[in-house]
Amino acid sequence: MEQSGKNSHFEKPQNFKGGDFKHWQQKMLFHLTTFNLANVVIETIPKAEGDNILAETLNAISACQHNDFLCINYTLNALDDSLYDVYVVFTTAKELWESLEKKYKTEDAGSKNFVVGKFLDFKMVDSKPIVNQVEDL
């Protein structure tokens, strides 16, 4: 069996440059899933409360913090350098993920609505070739 086919599902997605967020997000979630880290962008890191904390609880919290560290850095490294500088300030993977969703899901929806609106307002003009009219959309 060839080596490239064996590890192809571990390749990280192309760096996100700000366009087609939903597509990048799905690829990134799959990438994080291969490392068993996808839940980190959904769940909040537990915090130790009280004085009598069991060693097992501390170990679990430490493991969650380690997974968060990995997840935030995998995600940051999948961003274009210009976006990396903007999002490096986030302290948890969940905060980073939610911020990206808030910014780019809204932009994707807005740009799609704009394109649909242009299509719905399209009117044929007899004096112009059809191909040129479609290209102007």
QUIDA-V551508 format. One record per pair of residues at least 6 apart in sequence whose ideal C-beta (glycine too) atoms are under 6 Angstrom apart, sorted by the first residue. I is the first residue (numbers start at 0). J is the second residue. If there is no record, write none. Layout:
BEGIN
i=I j=J
i=I j=J
END
This chain:
BEGIN
i=9 j=33
i=11 j=30
i=11 j=77
i=12 j=23
i=12 j=26
i=12 j=27
i=12 j=30
i=12 j=77
i=14 j=77
i=14 j=79
i=15 j=23
i=15 j=78
i=16 j=79
i=20 j=103
i=20 j=107
i=21 j=107
i=27 j=77
i=28 j=37
i=31 j=37
i=36 j=66
i=36 j=70
i=39 j=66
i=39 j=67
i=39 j=70
i=39 j=92
i=40 j=92
i=40 j=93
i=40 j=96
i=44 j=63
i=44 j=67
i=45 j=60
i=47 j=60
i=67 j=91
i=67 j=92
i=70 j=92
i=71 j=92
i=71 j=95
i=74 j=95
i=75 j=83
i=86 j=95
i=89 j=95
i=117 j=136
END
